[in-house]
């Protein structure tokens, strides 16, 4: 303990630990800039698609700084423990804690980016093209293969969707269409989604989901239809940023249908 908090003769805090603390602080600042600060609109409107590239550049910078900080901190702790002229200090301990805090959201994000399918438009009824009536949805450069990648405009979209999420399907509900629509809207609100449109008679609900830290948004449309005197619910979630949604939309649909089934029994 004395090696951490009290100076020993001829022993100084490891320079590597100091560098680790500095880079960890920079990584934390970048993480804050890419999340809460970005969402305040300091860089422009968070809904402006042209700013997504900037946000991801900041996220990537935070991730790289975190890796550098982890390397410096690891070497600094070893240096302070075994070198005769260096000691373990609060700087190394603080840097290690900061790296651990930063690594969780960034590591999870990049893991999902690598493991999730390249899809940003997920629907339980892709053949029916559930349409947005209030929300703008997402616009595409039809002649740009890179822009339509992961959307319903992609040639192999249906095959990719069914391969990635084979369990998606309509949810049967009891009651009339207006009753089922009301339950669907209430369930969406309980999940923390912002319901922006609701038409009980036509069985139509639209909502917005925003991720807690980075503010990634998904536009959601819910449709309740009647078939053979039974109400069926379908849901579609589209990531505003496009390309890949990190698997978020499938998770949203799964959480919604699970909560809905629990509620209706």
N, C-alpha and C positions, 0 to 999 in steps of 0.2 A: 504494500500500500504506500509505503514511504517513497518508493521509486516513482510513483505517479504524481503525488502532490507536493513532495518536498525535494528541493534541489540537493543533489549529492555533489561532493567535491569532484570536479573534473567531469561531471556528467551533465549533459544538456539534453533537452527533448530532441528526439530524432527529427532531422530535417524532412525525412520522408513522411513522417506523421503530420508535420506542418503542411506540406504540400497536399497530403491527402485531405486535410481539413479544408484547405482553400478550395480545392477542386470540388469537394463535396458541397460546399456552400454555393459554388457557382452552379452546380447541377441542380440544387434545390431551387435557386432563383429561376433557372430555366424552366423547371417543372411548374413553378408557380406562374411564370409568364405564359406557358402553353395552356394552363388551365384557368384558374380563377381570374387572372389578369386579362387573359384573352377574352373571357366571357363578359368582362365589363365593357368591352368595346373600345379599349385604348388603342388597338391597332386598326379599328374600323368595325363595321357591323359584323358580329359573329355569324350572321346568316349569309354573308357575302361569300360565294363559293371560291372566289379568287384568293381568299385569305387562307384556304385550307392548306395550300402548299407552304405558306409561312408557318402555320401552326405545326405542321409535321416536321418542318426544318428545325423548329425550336425543340420539339419532342426528341428528334434524332440527336440534336446537340446535347440535350440533357442526358440522354442515354449514354452517349460517348464519354461525357464528363464523368458520369457515374462509374463507368468501367475504369477510367483513369484514376479516379479517386479510390476505388476499391484496390487497385494495384498498389498505389502509393501507401495506402493505409496498411495493407497486409505486410508490405516490406518494412514500413515504419514500426509496426508492432514487433516484428521479428528483430529488427535492428535495436529497438529499445530494450528488448528482453535479453539479447545475447551479446551486444557490443559493449565493450568496457567503458567507452566514452559517451555512450548514449543511454537514455533511460526511457522507459514507458511513461508517457505523459497523458494528461487529460485530453490533449489534442488528438492523440491516436484513438482514444476511447470514444470521444465525441464524433470523430470522423467515421468510425465503424458504425455507430448508431445512425448517423445521417445516411450512410450508404445503404444500410438495411431498410430504412424508411423509404428512401427513393427507389430502391430496387424493386419493391413490391408492385407499385402501379406500373412502372415502366417495363419491368420484366414480364408482367402479365399481359400488357398491351402488345409487346413484340412477339410473345409466344403465340397469342391469338392471331396476330397478323400472319405468322408463318403457318399455323395449323388450320385456320379457318378456310373454307372454300372461297374462291373469288366470286362472291355473290353479294349484292347489296339490295336486292329486291326479292323478298321471301313471302310466299303466299300459300294458304291452304287450298286455294282454288285458282291456280295459275292460268288454267284454260279459260276462266270466266272473266279475266281482266277487271278485277275490282277497281273502280275508278274513283279518283278524288274529285269532289265537287266544290269544296271550300278551300282546302289546302292546295298550294301550287304543285305539290308533288316534286318531281325532279325533271328538268329539261335535259335533252341530250343532243349532242352533235351526231346526227344519224350517220354521217359519212366518216365518222371517226371510230374505228374499231376499239381503240383504247378507252373512249368515253362510254361506249355502250357495254363494255365488258362487265359481266355480272348482273346485267339488267334483263328485262323480258324481251328486249330487242336483239339480244345475242342469239345467233342461230341455234346453238346447242343449249339454250337456257333450260328448257324443260328437263332434258336428260341430266344436266348438271344439278338442278334443284332436287330431283327425285333421288339421285345418287347420294347427295349430301344429306338430305333430310327425308328418308323414306317413310317416316311415321306421320308426316303432316297430312291433315285431312279435316273435313268439316266436323263441327261439333253439334250433335242433336240437342235440342232444348225443349223443355215443356212450355206450355202456354202459347199465347198468341204472339204475333210479330211485335206489336207495341210493347207487350210485357217483357219479351225476351230482349228487345232493344234497350229498354230501361235498365234491365239487369246488367247488360253488357257495358253500358255507359258507366254505371255505378262501380262495376268491377274495375274498369279502366282508371277511374278516379282514385280508387283505393290503392292501386298500384303506383300512384303518383304521376300518372299521365295527365296531360292538360287536354281535356275534352274541348274541342273548338266548334264542333257541329254535332247535332243530334236530331234526327227525324224519326220519331217512333213509328209513324204510319208506314213509311217506306222501308224501315229497318236499316237505317244508315247512321253510322257514327264515325267521326274523324277525331283523331287525337295526335298529340306530339309527345314524344319521349326525349328527354335530354339526359345524357349520362352525367353522373354526379361531379366528376372532377374536370374532365376535358370539355364537357358540354356537347359531345357528339349528338346530333339530333336524328331521330327517325320519324317519318310521317307515317301514320297508321290509319287505315280505313277498315271498318268493321261492317259487314253486311249480314243481315238476318233475312233468310228467305224461307218460304214455305214449300214443302214438297211432300205430297201424299199425306196432307194434314199434319205434318210434323215440321216444326221450325228448325232450320239448320243455320248455324253461324259459321261464317268464313272471315278470315282476317288476313290483311296484307300489311307488311311493314317495309318501308323503303328508306334506306339510309340517304340522308341529304348530301353526304360527301361523295357518294358513288364508289366505284371499284369494289373494295371489300368492306364488309361491315364488321369484321372481326368476330363474326358469329353472333353479334348482339341481337339482330332481328329474329333469328330462330329462338334465342333465349327469351325474348319478349313475348313471342307467340306462345311458347311453351309455358311461361309463367302465367300468361293471361288465361289460356285454356284450362290450366290446372286450377287456378283460382275460381274460374267460372264453374267448373265441374264440382268443386268443393262446395260452392255456394248453392247450386241447384240440386245437389245431392245425386 
